[in-house]
């Protein structure tokens, strides 16, 4: 087992527990999604040995290779990267969750291509909460109409919202963006009461994300160390 990964998981788990306590939330109300992009399958095995079962991947072919290598483990795979139309079929066939659905066309393809023998694919609607031109995601004012359309598709289960807010070191700015996403979810829940998920918060801002209601935090660097560039 990779001892540094073991130690890192313990530290992050403690951070999540403390953040939940500060926010007056139950510690089991937040799920840790280990972002394993660019990491070898051995690192995922080490994390699994420490109790983690949920892993997030951004790059499809890399993810498919690891899913095959780790087929002996009962892992839950989350796709969290941008989705091209020609890549939807293997995503629909091999993942349990997709966090990065940002347009109806992608959702329709995932729905059509989800194998009949698998349960509904859990999806999150990605919102460009900070309105950055470089970011994927629908705009907040588009979210309700799009969420209603997604919720009607067969073979998919719309769970909630995901966002990657503008990078900042200012905790108040971090909290403001996360609060905007939480408030948007609350508005959507009036029309779609089954929504239950806020996928937000990463290694550098998980504490303010939890304070504002995150139910899934996507943690990579704090678990596995500095990320190796994909083409290094």
Residue frames as a rotation matrix with the C-alpha (Angstrom) as fourth column:
UNK 1
0.574 0.819 0.000 0.00
0.819 -0.574 0.000 0.00
0.000 0.000 -1.000 0.00
UNK 2
-0.210 -0.573 0.792 1.15
0.484 -0.765 -0.425 3.55
0.850 0.294 0.438 -0.76
UNK 3
-0.222 0.105 -0.969 1.56
0.974 -0.032 -0.226 4.97
-0.054 -0.994 -0.096 2.75
UNK 4
-0.959 -0.120 -0.256 1.46
0.122 -0.993 0.007 8.59
-0.254 -0.024 0.967 1.60
UNK 5
-0.560 0.829 -0.005 -1.93
-0.196 -0.127 0.972 8.00
0.805 0.545 0.234 -0.02
UNK 6
-0.038 0.516 -0.856 -3.12
0.775 0.556 0.301 6.35
0.630 -0.652 -0.421 3.19
UNK 7
-0.548 -0.248 -0.799 -1.97
0.756 -0.555 -0.347 9.35
-0.358 -0.794 0.492 5.25
UNK 8
-0.985 0.171 0.005 -3.49
-0.147 -0.864 0.482 11.81
0.087 0.475 0.876 2.81
UNK 9
-0.300 0.927 -0.224 -6.85
0.175 0.284 0.943 10.04
0.938 0.244 -0.248 2.88
UNK 10
-0.080 0.222 -0.972 -6.84
0.981 0.191 -0.037 10.16
0.178 -0.956 -0.233 6.67
UNK 11
-0.803 -0.292 -0.519 -6.08
0.416 -0.899 -0.140 13.91
-0.426 -0.328 0.843 6.62
UNK 12
-0.845 0.532 0.054 -8.76
-0.273 -0.515 0.813 14.70
0.460 0.672 0.580 4.05
UNK 13
-0.142 0.816 -0.561 -11.32
0.524 0.543 0.656 12.59
0.840 -0.201 -0.504 5.90
UNK 14
-0.315 -0.054 -0.948 -10.53
0.922 -0.253 -0.292 14.53
-0.224 -0.966 0.129 9.07
UNK 15
-0.984 -0.058 -0.170 -10.93
0.012 -0.965 0.262 17.82
-0.180 0.256 0.950 7.18
UNK 16
-0.550 0.833 -0.052 -14.33
-0.064 0.020 0.998 16.74
0.833 0.552 0.042 5.89
UNK 17
-0.039 0.525 -0.850 -15.47
0.864 0.445 0.236 15.65
0.503 -0.725 -0.471 9.35
UNK 18
-0.561 -0.246 -0.791 -14.36
0.689 -0.668 -0.281 18.95
-0.459 -0.702 0.544 10.92
UNK 19
-0.977 0.213 0.003 -15.94
-0.166 -0.773 0.613 21.00
0.133 0.598 0.790 8.14
UNK 20
-0.274 0.920 -0.279 -19.22
0.280 0.354 0.892 19.14
0.920 0.167 -0.355 8.65
UNK 21
-0.129 0.177 -0.976 -19.08
0.990 0.078 -0.116 19.76
0.056 -0.981 -0.185 12.39
UNK 22
-0.846 -0.262 -0.464 -18.50
0.314 -0.949 -0.036 23.49
-0.431 -0.176 0.885 11.82
UNK 23
-0.830 0.551 -0.087 -21.44
-0.374 -0.434 0.819 23.59
0.414 0.712 0.567 9.43
UNK 24
-0.414 0.685 0.600 -23.69
-0.727 0.148 -0.670 21.64
-0.548 -0.713 0.437 11.79
UNK 25
0.346 0.483 -0.804 -23.95
-0.888 0.444 -0.115 18.77
0.301 0.754 0.583 9.35
UNK 26
0.783 -0.087 0.616 -23.65
-0.193 0.908 0.373 15.01
-0.591 -0.411 0.694 9.75
UNK 27
-0.178 -0.966 -0.188 -20.24
-0.599 -0.046 0.800 13.78
-0.781 0.255 -0.570 8.62
UNK 28
-0.575 -0.019 0.818 -21.86
0.439 0.836 0.328 11.17
-0.691 0.548 -0.472 6.38
UNK 29
0.560 0.806 -0.192 -23.74
0.298 -0.412 -0.861 13.87
-0.773 0.425 -0.471 4.45
UNK 30
0.501 -0.493 -0.711 -20.65
-0.811 -0.554 -0.187 14.49
-0.302 0.671 -0.678 2.30
UNK 31
0.863 -0.233 0.449 -19.18
0.334 0.929 -0.159 11.88
-0.380 0.287 0.879 -0.04
UNK 32
0.108 -0.914 -0.390 -15.50
-0.470 -0.393 0.791 11.93
-0.876 0.098 -0.472 -0.97
UNK 33
0.973 0.109 0.204 -14.92
0.137 0.436 -0.890 11.46
-0.186 0.893 0.409 -4.69
UNK 34
0.160 -0.987 -0.029 -11.26
0.140 -0.006 0.990 10.66
-0.977 -0.163 0.137 -5.33
UNK 35
0.870 0.099 -0.483 -10.18
-0.419 -0.368 -0.830 12.33
-0.260 0.924 -0.278 -8.56
UNK 36
0.364 -0.708 0.605 -7.80
0.121 0.680 0.723 9.80
-0.924 -0.190 0.333 -10.03
UNK 37
0.998 -0.013 0.064 -7.12
0.061 -0.155 -0.986 11.32
0.022 0.988 -0.154 -13.47
UNK 38
0.448 -0.885 -0.126 -3.49
-0.605 -0.196 -0.772 10.74
0.658 0.422 -0.624 -14.62
UNK 39
-0.024 -0.444 0.896 -2.97
-0.953 0.281 0.114 8.37
-0.302 -0.851 -0.430 -11.69
UNK 40
-0.666 -0.260 -0.699 -1.99
-0.536 0.819 0.206 4.74
0.519 0.512 -0.685 -12.25
UNK 41
0.313 0.828 -0.466 -4.32
-0.268 0.547 0.793 1.89
0.911 -0.123 0.393 -11.36
UNK 42
-0.252 -0.484 -0.838 -1.98
0.657 0.550 -0.515 0.98
0.710 -0.681 0.180 -8.47
UNK 43
-0.960 -0.075 0.270 -2.79
-0.113 -0.780 -0.616 4.28
0.257 -0.622 0.740 -6.74
UNK 44
-0.103 0.991 0.081 -6.49
-0.804 -0.131 0.580 3.53
0.586 -0.006 0.810 -7.02
UNK 45
0.260 0.124 -0.958 -5.89
0.252 0.949 0.191 0.09
0.932 -0.291 0.216 -5.50
UNK 46
-0.732 -0.585 -0.349 -4.07
0.507 -0.127 -0.852 1.77
0.454 -0.801 0.390 -2.61
UNK 47
-0.764 0.512 0.393 -6.95
-0.595 -0.794 -0.123 4.19
0.249 -0.328 0.911 -2.09
UNK 48
0.210 0.860 -0.466 -9.46
-0.505 0.503 0.701 1.35
0.837 0.088 0.540 -2.23
UNK 49
-0.139 -0.358 -0.924 -7.47
0.549 0.748 -0.372 -0.52
0.824 -0.559 0.092 0.42
UNK 50
-0.969 -0.217 -0.117 -7.98
0.224 -0.573 -0.788 2.54
0.104 -0.790 0.604 2.63
UNK 51
-0.473 0.866 -0.163 -11.73
0.548 0.144 -0.824 2.43
-0.690 -0.479 -0.543 2.16
UNK 52
-0.352 0.359 -0.865 -12.39
-0.587 -0.804 -0.094 4.64
-0.729 0.475 0.493 -0.88
UNK 53
-0.305 0.322 0.896 -14.73
0.559 0.823 -0.105 3.27
-0.771 0.469 -0.431 -3.55
UNK 54
0.773 0.627 0.097 -15.72
0.479 -0.475 -0.739 6.33
-0.417 0.617 -0.667 -5.62
UNK 55
-0.321 -0.944 -0.081 -13.30
0.520 -0.247 0.818 7.56
-0.792 0.221 0.570 -8.28
UNK 56
0.715 0.566 -0.410 -13.57
0.063 -0.637 -0.768 10.43
-0.696 0.523 -0.492 -10.75
UNK 57
-0.287 -0.786 0.548 -11.96
0.690 0.227 0.687 10.49
-0.664 0.576 0.477 -14.18
UNK 58
0.159 0.259 -0.953 -11.65
-0.295 -0.909 -0.296 13.25
-0.942 0.328 -0.068 -16.81
UNK 59
-0.335 -0.434 -0.836 -10.04
-0.918 -0.048 0.393 11.49
-0.211 0.899 -0.383 -19.77
UNK 60
0.570 0.822 -0.003 -12.13
-0.809 0.560 -0.180 8.77
-0.146 0.105 0.984 -21.36
UNK 61
0.538 -0.352 -0.766 -9.56
-0.290 0.776 -0.560 6.37
0.792 0.523 0.315 -22.82
UNK 62
-0.601 -0.766 0.228 -7.39
-0.439 0.078 -0.895 6.56
0.668 -0.639 -0.383 -19.70
UNK 63
-0.267 0.594 0.759 -10.46
-0.930 0.049 -0.365 5.87
-0.254 -0.803 0.539 -17.59
UNK 64
0.719 0.581 -0.382 -11.56
-0.675 0.716 -0.180 2.90
0.168 0.387 0.906 -19.69
UNK 65
0.011 -0.808 -0.589 -8.11
-0.250 0.568 -0.784 1.36
0.968 0.156 -0.196 -19.36
UNK 66
-0.801 -0.345 0.490 -8.26
-0.521 -0.001 -0.853 1.67
0.295 -0.938 -0.179 -15.56
UNK 67
0.153 0.922 0.355 -11.82
-0.966 0.215 -0.143 0.39
-0.208 -0.321 0.924 -15.35
UNK 68
0.669 0.043 -0.742 -10.65
-0.406 0.858 -0.316 -2.74
0.623 0.513 0.591 -17.16
UNK 69
-0.344 -0.907 -0.244 -7.54
-0.176 0.318 -0.932 -3.14
0.922 -0.277 -0.269 -15.00
UNK 70
-0.899 -0.003 0.437 -9.56
-0.434 -0.121 -0.893 -2.73
0.055 -0.993 0.107 -11.80
UNK 71
-0.171 0.913 -0.372 -12.60
-0.631 0.189 0.753 -4.79
0.757 0.363 0.543 -12.80
UNK 72
-0.291 0.008 -0.957 -11.98
0.469 0.873 -0.135 -7.10
0.834 -0.488 -0.257 -9.85
UNK 73
-0.911 -0.056 -0.409 -12.81
0.395 -0.405 -0.824 -4.28
-0.120 -0.913 0.391 -7.39
UNK 74
0.028 0.996 0.088 -16.35
0.998 -0.032 0.048 -3.03
0.051 0.087 -0.995 -6.60
UNK 75
-0.768 -0.436 -0.469 -15.65
0.461 -0.885 0.068 0.57
-0.445 -0.164 0.881 -7.59
UNK 76
0.473 0.881 -0.017 -18.06
0.704 -0.389 -0.594 3.37
-0.530 0.269 -0.804 -8.48
UNK 77
-0.550 -0.750 0.368 -16.85
0.797 -0.340 0.499 5.34
-0.249 0.568 0.784 -11.50
UNK 78
0.499 0.643 -0.581 -17.72
0.450 -0.765 -0.461 9.01
-0.741 -0.032 -0.671 -12.05
UNK 79
-0.145 -0.511 0.848 -17.01
0.968 -0.249 0.016 10.85
0.203 0.823 0.530 -15.30
UNK 80
0.386 0.240 -0.891 -16.24
0.648 -0.758 0.076 14.49
-0.657 -0.607 -0.448 -14.48
UNK 81
-0.633 -0.731 -0.255 -14.61
0.290 -0.529 0.798 15.86
-0.718 0.431 0.547 -17.64
UNK 82
-0.224 0.518 -0.826 -15.95
-0.786 -0.597 -0.160 17.64
-0.576 0.613 0.541 -20.73
UNK 83
-0.123 0.310 0.943 -17.96
0.261 0.927 -0.271 15.33
-0.957 0.213 -0.195 -22.97
UNK 84
-0.718 -0.091 -0.690 -17.70
-0.630 -0.334 0.701 15.18
-0.294 0.938 0.183 -26.76
UNK 85
0.275 0.951 -0.144 -20.69
-0.920 0.217 -0.325 13.81
-0.278 0.221 0.935 -28.66
UNK 86
0.374 -0.154 -0.914 -18.66
-0.580 0.730 -0.360 10.98
0.723 0.666 0.184 -30.16
UNK 87
-0.720 -0.684 -0.120 -17.59
-0.296 0.459 -0.838 9.78
0.628 -0.567 -0.533 -26.70
UNK 88
-0.163 0.714 0.681 -21.00
-0.978 -0.210 -0.013 9.33
0.134 -0.668 0.732 -25.10
UNK 89
0.550 0.485 -0.680 -21.47
-0.458 0.856 0.240 5.61
0.698 0.179 0.693 -25.79
UNK 90
-0.151 -0.626 -0.765 -18.52
0.391 0.673 -0.628 4.30
0.908 -0.394 0.144 -23.72
UNK 91
-0.852 -0.060 0.520 -19.41
-0.402 -0.562 -0.723 6.76
0.336 -0.825 0.455 -20.96
UNK 92
0.093 0.983 0.159 -22.98
-0.960 0.046 0.277 5.48
0.265 -0.179 0.947 -20.93
UNK 93
0.537 0.121 -0.835 -21.73
-0.220 0.975 0.000 1.88
0.815 0.184 0.550 -20.90
UNK 94
-0.025 -0.755 -0.656 -19.03
0.524 0.549 -0.651 2.06
0.852 -0.360 0.382 -18.21
UNK 95
-0.860 -0.356 0.367 -19.80
-0.061 -0.642 -0.765 4.78
0.507 -0.679 0.530 -15.65
UNK 96
-0.374 0.714 -0.592 -22.18
0.924 0.340 -0.174 5.04
0.077 -0.612 -0.787 -12.71
UNK 97
0.445 0.431 -0.785 -22.25
0.522 -0.837 -0.163 8.86
-0.727 -0.337 -0.598 -12.59
UNK 98
-0.215 -0.499 0.840 -21.64
0.895 -0.445 -0.035 11.73
0.391 0.744 0.542 -15.02
UNK 99
-0.016 0.136 -0.991 -21.11
0.765 -0.636 -0.100 15.15
-0.643 -0.760 -0.094 -13.41
UNK 100
-0.629 -0.512 -0.585 -20.45
0.075 -0.789 0.610 17.17
-0.774 0.340 0.534 -16.54
UNK 101
-0.250 0.643 0.724 -23.69
0.968 0.189 0.166 17.15
-0.031 0.742 -0.669 -18.54
UNK 102
-0.596 -0.060 -0.801 -24.14
0.254 -0.960 -0.117 20.69
-0.762 -0.273 0.587 -19.82
UNK 103
-0.564 0.477 -0.674 -26.48
-0.804 -0.502 0.319 20.40
-0.186 0.722 0.666 -22.82
UNK 104
0.313 0.867 0.387 -29.51
-0.710 0.484 -0.511 18.40
-0.631 -0.115 0.767 -23.85
UNK 105
0.547 -0.120 -0.828 -27.87
-0.721 0.435 -0.539 16.72
0.425 0.892 0.152 -26.86
UNK 106
-0.558 -0.823 -0.106 -25.27
-0.608 0.492 -0.623 15.01
0.565 -0.283 -0.775 -24.65
UNK 107
-0.556 0.412 0.722 -27.92
-0.633 0.353 -0.689 13.84
-0.539 -0.840 0.065 -22.20
UNK 108
0.535 0.796 -0.282 -30.08
-0.781 0.339 -0.524 12.46
-0.322 0.501 0.804 -25.00
UNK 109
0.207 -0.544 -0.813 -27.17
-0.639 0.554 -0.534 10.43
0.741 0.630 -0.233 -26.35
UNK 110
-0.799 -0.491 0.347 -26.30
-0.567 0.424 -0.706 9.11
0.200 -0.761 -0.617 -22.88
UNK 111
-0.140 0.851 0.506 -29.94
-0.722 0.262 -0.640 8.10
-0.677 -0.455 0.578 -22.39
UNK 112
0.663 0.427 -0.615 -30.18
-0.748 0.419 -0.515 6.37
0.038 0.802 0.597 -25.76
UNK 113
0.153 -0.747 -0.647 -26.85
-0.483 0.515 -0.708 4.56
0.862 0.421 -0.282 -25.31
UNK 114
-0.338 -0.212 0.917 -27.26
-0.934 0.196 -0.299 3.41
-0.116 -0.957 -0.265 -21.71
UNK 115
-0.803 0.010 -0.596 -27.41
-0.205 0.934 0.292 -0.42
0.560 0.357 -0.748 -21.79
UNK 116
0.119 0.990 0.070 -30.81
-0.530 0.004 0.848 -1.80
0.840 -0.138 0.525 -20.84
UNK 117
0.432 0.041 -0.901 -29.32
0.488 0.830 0.271 -4.18
0.759 -0.557 0.338 -18.27
UNK 118
-0.684 -0.692 -0.232 -27.77
0.605 -0.359 -0.711 -1.35
0.409 -0.626 0.664 -16.24
UNK 119
0.105 0.710 -0.696 -29.55
0.899 -0.366 -0.239 0.89
-0.425 -0.601 -0.677 -13.74
UNK 120
0.881 0.283 0.379 -30.27
0.422 -0.832 -0.360 4.50
0.213 0.477 -0.853 -14.64
UNK 121
-0.167 -0.972 0.162 -27.15
0.835 -0.227 -0.501 6.61
0.524 0.052 0.850 -15.10
UNK 122
0.472 0.250 -0.845 -26.84
0.753 -0.613 0.239 9.23
-0.459 -0.749 -0.478 -12.37
UNK 123
-0.124 -0.523 0.843 -26.13
0.829 -0.521 -0.202 12.67
0.545 0.674 0.498 -13.85
UNK 124
0.030 0.088 -0.996 -25.44
0.650 -0.759 -0.048 16.17
-0.760 -0.645 -0.080 -12.62
UNK 125
0.745 0.211 0.632 -26.12
0.614 -0.586 -0.528 19.31
0.259 0.782 -0.567 -14.64
UNK 126
-0.275 -0.906 -0.322 -22.92
0.943 -0.320 0.095 21.34
-0.189 -0.277 0.942 -14.86
UNK 127
0.828 0.559 0.041 -23.48
0.561 -0.826 -0.056 25.04
0.002 0.070 -0.998 -14.26
UNK 128
-0.230 -0.862 0.452 -21.03
0.739 -0.457 -0.494 27.79
0.633 0.220 0.742 -15.21
UNK 129
0.478 0.575 -0.664 -21.72
0.878 -0.296 0.376 29.52
0.020 -0.763 -0.646 -11.90
UNK 130
0.002 -0.565 -0.825 -18.96
0.443 -0.739 0.507 32.13
-0.897 -0.366 0.249 -12.32
UNK 131
0.879 0.474 -0.040 -19.84
0.156 -0.367 -0.917 32.83
-0.450 0.800 -0.396 -15.98
UNK 132
-0.060 -0.970 -0.235 -16.30
-0.344 -0.201 0.917 32.18
-0.937 0.136 -0.322 -17.23
UNK 133
0.500 0.251 -0.829 -15.91
-0.850 -0.039 -0.525 32.01
-0.164 0.967 0.193 -21.00
UNK 134
-0.393 -0.789 -0.472 -13.30
-0.828 0.527 -0.192 29.27
0.400 0.315 -0.861 -20.63
UNK 135
-0.794 0.098 0.600 -15.56
-0.384 0.685 -0.619 27.00
-0.471 -0.722 -0.506 -18.57
UNK 136
-0.740 0.620 -0.261 -18.12
0.165 0.543 0.823 24.43
0.652 0.566 -0.504 -19.63
UNK 137
-0.696 0.563 -0.447 -21.60
0.620 0.156 -0.769 24.48
-0.363 -0.812 -0.457 -18.16
UNK 138
0.015 0.784 0.621 -24.96
0.796 -0.385 0.467 26.05
0.605 0.488 -0.630 -18.75
UNK 139
-0.725 -0.176 0.666 -25.65
-0.144 -0.907 -0.396 29.53
0.674 -0.383 0.632 -17.42
UNK 140
-0.944 0.327 -0.048 -27.64
0.130 0.234 -0.963 29.72
-0.304 -0.915 -0.264 -14.18
UNK 141
-0.348 0.869 -0.351 -30.69
-0.689 -0.491 -0.532 31.21
-0.635 0.057 0.770 -15.91
UNK 142
-0.179 0.239 -0.954 -30.77
-0.848 0.454 0.273 28.22
0.498 0.859 0.121 -18.30
UNK 143
-0.899 -0.423 0.114 -30.63
-0.421 0.761 -0.493 25.62
0.122 -0.491 -0.862 -15.54
UNK 144
-0.381 0.808 0.449 -34.32
-0.448 0.264 -0.854 25.16
-0.809 -0.526 0.261 -14.74
UNK 145
0.508 0.606 -0.612 -35.47
-0.818 0.115 -0.564 24.59
-0.271 0.787 0.554 -18.32
UNK 146
-0.121 -0.647 -0.753 -32.56
-0.760 0.548 -0.349 22.27
0.639 0.530 -0.558 -19.03
UNK 147
-0.874 -0.198 0.444 -32.99
-0.467 0.593 -0.655 20.35
-0.134 -0.780 -0.611 -15.77
UNK 148
0.030 0.965 0.260 -36.66
-0.609 0.224 -0.760 19.76
-0.792 -0.135 0.595 -16.52
UNK 149
0.529 0.108 -0.842 -35.78
-0.822 0.311 -0.477 18.39
0.210 0.944 0.254 -19.96
UNK 150
-0.510 -0.803 -0.308 -33.05
-0.649 0.594 -0.474 16.14
0.564 -0.042 -0.825 -18.52
UNK 151
-0.666 0.255 0.701 -35.38
-0.589 0.397 -0.704 14.80
-0.457 -0.882 -0.114 -15.85
UNK 152
0.401 0.913 -0.075 -37.75
-0.726 0.267 -0.634 13.47
-0.558 0.308 0.770 -18.51
UNK 153
0.021 -0.469 -0.883 -35.16
-0.892 0.390 -0.228 11.34
0.452 0.793 -0.410 -20.31
UNK 154
0.959 0.285 0.001 -35.34
-0.261 0.877 0.403 7.57
0.114 -0.386 0.915 -19.76
UNK 155
0.641 -0.707 -0.297 -32.30
0.622 0.706 -0.339 5.67
0.449 0.032 0.893 -18.48
UNK 156
-0.478 -0.759 0.442 -30.97
0.247 -0.599 -0.762 8.75
0.843 -0.255 0.474 -16.68
UNK 157
0.474 0.565 -0.676 -31.50
0.853 -0.105 0.511 9.99
0.218 -0.818 -0.532 -13.14
UNK 158
0.053 -0.411 0.910 -30.87
0.086 -0.906 -0.414 13.70
0.995 0.100 -0.013 -12.67
UNK 159
0.111 -0.113 -0.987 -29.35
0.926 0.373 0.061 14.03
0.361 -0.921 0.146 -9.20
UNK 160
0.613 0.073 -0.787 -28.39
0.529 -0.778 0.339 17.69
-0.587 -0.624 -0.516 -8.95
UNK 161
0.969 -0.235 0.078 -25.82
-0.130 -0.750 -0.648 20.29
0.211 0.618 -0.757 -9.94
UNK 162
0.353 -0.928 -0.117 -22.05
0.875 0.283 0.393 20.46
-0.332 -0.241 0.912 -10.41
UNK 163
0.967 -0.115 0.228 -19.82
0.003 -0.888 -0.459 23.50
0.256 0.444 -0.859 -10.74
UNK 164
0.074 -0.974 -0.212 -16.20
0.997 0.073 0.013 24.54
0.003 -0.212 0.977 -10.87
UNK 165
0.893 0.357 -0.275 -16.25
0.375 -0.927 0.015 28.17
-0.249 -0.116 -0.961 -9.69
UNK 166
0.667 -0.660 0.345 -13.65
-0.142 -0.568 -0.811 30.74
0.731 0.492 -0.473 -10.65
UNK 167
0.205 -0.693 -0.691 -10.33
0.842 0.484 -0.237 29.98
0.499 -0.534 0.683 -8.93
UNK 168
0.322 -0.127 0.938 -9.66
-0.332 -0.943 -0.014 32.32
0.887 -0.307 -0.346 -6.00
UNK 169
-0.574 -0.576 -0.582 -7.83
0.410 0.413 -0.813 32.24
0.709 -0.705 -0.001 -2.67
UNK 170
-0.760 0.348 0.549 -10.47
-0.588 -0.728 -0.352 34.47
0.277 -0.590 0.758 -1.03
UNK 171
-0.925 0.372 -0.073 -12.67
0.371 0.849 -0.375 32.25
-0.078 -0.374 -0.924 1.12
UNK 172
-0.324 0.850 -0.416 -15.56
-0.062 -0.457 -0.887 34.71
-0.944 -0.262 0.201 1.04
UNK 173
-0.223 0.189 -0.956 -15.52
-0.953 -0.249 0.173 34.67
-0.205 0.950 0.236 -2.76
UNK 174
-0.916 -0.122 -0.383 -15.38
-0.210 0.958 0.197 30.87
0.343 0.261 -0.902 -2.68
UNK 175
-0.751 0.657 -0.067 -18.36
0.407 0.381 -0.830 30.71
-0.519 -0.651 -0.554 -0.35
UNK 176
-0.254 0.676 -0.691 -20.32
-0.539 -0.693 -0.479 33.19
-0.803 0.251 0.541 -2.45
UNK 177
-0.474 0.032 -0.880 -20.01
-0.845 0.266 0.465 31.04
0.249 0.964 -0.099 -5.57
UNK 178
-0.931 0.119 -0.345 -20.93
0.178 0.973 -0.143 27.87
0.319 -0.195 -0.927 -3.69
UNK 179
-0.609 0.750 -0.258 -23.88
0.158 -0.204 -0.966 29.64
-0.777 -0.629 0.006 -2.07
UNK 180
-0.308 0.473 -0.825 -25.08
-0.872 -0.486 0.047 30.71
-0.379 0.735 0.562 -5.53
UNK 181
-0.671 0.030 -0.741 -25.05
-0.443 0.785 0.433 27.07
0.594 0.619 -0.513 -6.67
UNK 182
-0.901 0.363 -0.239 -26.84
0.421 0.594 -0.685 25.89
-0.106 -0.718 -0.688 -3.51
UNK 183
-0.444 0.766 -0.464 -29.53
-0.235 -0.600 -0.765 28.54
-0.865 -0.231 0.446 -3.94
UNK 184
-0.405 0.262 -0.876 -29.95
-0.910 -0.021 0.415 27.55
0.091 0.965 0.247 -7.57
UNK 185
-0.862 0.085 -0.499 -30.44
0.059 0.996 0.067 23.92
0.503 0.029 -0.864 -6.53
UNK 186
-0.761 0.604 -0.237 -33.03
0.310 0.017 -0.951 25.00
-0.570 -0.797 -0.200 -3.96
UNK 187
-0.292 0.661 -0.691 -34.96
-0.748 -0.608 -0.267 26.81
-0.597 0.439 0.672 -6.71
UNK 188
-0.519 0.050 -0.854 -34.80
-0.696 0.555 0.456 23.76
0.497 0.830 -0.253 -8.96
UNK 189
-0.976 0.108 -0.190 -35.97
0.193 0.833 -0.519 21.50
0.102 -0.543 -0.834 -6.12
UNK 190
-0.497 0.855 -0.150 -39.29
-0.438 -0.396 -0.807 23.37
-0.750 -0.335 0.571 -6.06
UNK 191
0.249 0.561 -0.789 -40.01
-0.967 0.096 -0.237 21.93
-0.058 0.822 0.566 -9.50
UNK 192
0.306 -0.280 -0.910 -37.91
-0.283 0.886 -0.368 18.77
0.909 0.370 0.191 -9.19
UNK 193
0.624 0.027 0.781 -38.01
-0.770 -0.153 0.620 17.67
0.136 -0.988 -0.074 -5.53
UNK 194
0.972 -0.233 0.001 -35.94
0.230 0.963 0.143 14.53
-0.034 -0.139 0.990 -6.18
UNK 195
0.405 -0.876 0.261 -32.73
0.008 -0.282 -0.959 16.50
0.914 0.390 -0.107 -6.67
UNK 196
0.989 -0.011 -0.148 -30.32
0.147 0.174 0.974 15.77
0.015 -0.985 0.174 -3.82
UNK 197
0.368 -0.927 0.069 -26.75
0.897 0.374 0.235 16.42
-0.244 -0.025 0.969 -5.01
UNK 198
0.946 -0.298 -0.131 -24.33
-0.319 -0.927 -0.196 19.35
-0.063 0.227 -0.972 -5.00
UNK 199
0.553 -0.816 0.169 -21.03
0.828 0.561 -0.002 18.29
-0.093 0.141 0.986 -6.55
UNK 200
0.688 -0.329 0.647 -18.72
-0.037 -0.906 -0.421 21.15
0.725 0.265 -0.636 -5.62
UNK 201
0.720 -0.531 0.446 -15.43
-0.636 -0.250 0.730 21.73
-0.276 -0.810 -0.518 -3.84
UNK 202
0.688 -0.611 -0.391 -11.95
0.107 0.618 -0.778 20.49
0.718 0.494 0.491 -4.61
UNK 203
0.121 -0.694 -0.709 -8.66
0.890 0.393 -0.233 20.23
0.441 -0.603 0.665 -2.71
UNK 204
-0.776 -0.595 0.209 -8.27
0.478 -0.772 -0.419 23.98
0.411 -0.225 0.883 -2.27
UNK 205
-0.710 0.563 0.422 -11.82
-0.603 -0.797 0.049 24.90
0.364 -0.220 0.905 -1.31
UNK 206
-0.469 0.561 -0.682 -13.52
0.325 0.828 0.457 21.86
0.821 -0.008 -0.571 0.19
UNK 207
-0.739 0.171 -0.651 -14.17
0.648 -0.081 -0.757 23.56
-0.182 -0.982 -0.051 3.56
UNK 208
-0.712 0.540 -0.448 -16.21
-0.461 -0.842 -0.281 26.51
-0.529 0.006 0.848 2.17
UNK 209
-0.605 0.513 -0.609 -17.94
-0.501 0.349 0.792 24.09
0.618 0.785 0.046 -0.22
UNK 210
-0.556 0.382 -0.738 -19.10
0.628 0.775 -0.071 21.93
0.545 -0.503 -0.671 2.68
UNK 211
-0.816 0.240 -0.525 -20.14
0.292 -0.613 -0.734 25.03
-0.498 -0.753 0.430 4.61
UNK 212
-0.552 0.604 -0.575 -22.46
-0.751 -0.659 0.029 25.89
-0.362 0.448 0.817 1.71
UNK 213
0.305 0.887 0.347 -23.98
-0.713 0.454 -0.534 22.45
-0.631 -0.085 0.771 1.31
UNK 214
-0.248 -0.445 -0.861 -21.74
-0.905 0.424 0.042 20.28
0.347 0.789 -0.508 -0.89
UNK 215
0.695 0.452 0.559 -22.80
-0.610 0.783 0.126 16.63
-0.381 -0.428 0.820 -0.88
UNK 216
0.750 -0.578 0.320 -19.89
0.651 0.731 -0.206 15.44
-0.115 0.363 0.925 -3.06
UNK 217
0.628 -0.653 -0.423 -16.39
-0.539 -0.757 0.369 16.93
-0.561 -0.003 -0.828 -2.92
UNK 218
0.956 -0.288 0.047 -14.01
0.208 0.558 -0.803 16.08
0.205 0.778 0.594 -5.77
UNK 219
0.688 -0.715 0.123 -10.52
-0.549 -0.402 0.733 15.70
-0.475 -0.571 -0.669 -4.32
UNK 220
0.891 -0.434 -0.131 -7.40
0.171 0.588 -0.790 14.82
0.420 0.682 0.599 -6.29
UNK 221
0.136 -0.939 0.317 -4.21
-0.213 -0.340 -0.916 16.66
0.967 0.057 -0.247 -5.31
UNK 222
0.056 -0.097 0.994 -4.82
-0.973 -0.228 0.032 16.43
0.224 -0.969 -0.107 -1.56
UNK 223
0.814 0.281 0.508 -5.14
-0.411 0.897 0.161 12.64
-0.411 -0.340 0.846 -1.87
UNK 224
0.834 -0.399 0.381 -2.60
0.535 0.754 -0.382 11.71
-0.135 0.522 0.842 -4.51
UNK 225
-0.107 -0.895 -0.433 -0.14
0.525 -0.421 0.740 14.63
-0.844 -0.148 0.515 -4.49
UNK 226
-0.143 -0.009 -0.990 0.63
-0.566 -0.819 0.089 17.10
-0.812 0.573 0.112 -7.27
UNK 227
0.731 0.556 0.396 -0.85
0.007 0.573 -0.819 15.91
-0.683 0.601 0.415 -10.54
UNK 228
-0.439 -0.840 0.318 1.48
0.313 0.189 0.931 14.66
-0.842 0.508 0.180 -13.24
UNK 229
-0.215 0.378 -0.900 0.78
-0.792 -0.607 -0.066 16.48
-0.572 0.699 0.430 -16.55
UNK 230
0.644 0.633 0.429 -1.21
-0.310 0.729 -0.610 14.18
-0.700 0.260 0.665 -18.83
UNK 231
0.962 -0.259 -0.091 1.37
-0.016 0.277 -0.961 14.25
0.274 0.925 0.262 -21.61
UNK 232
0.427 -0.853 0.301 4.46
-0.884 -0.323 0.339 14.22
-0.192 -0.411 -0.891 -19.41
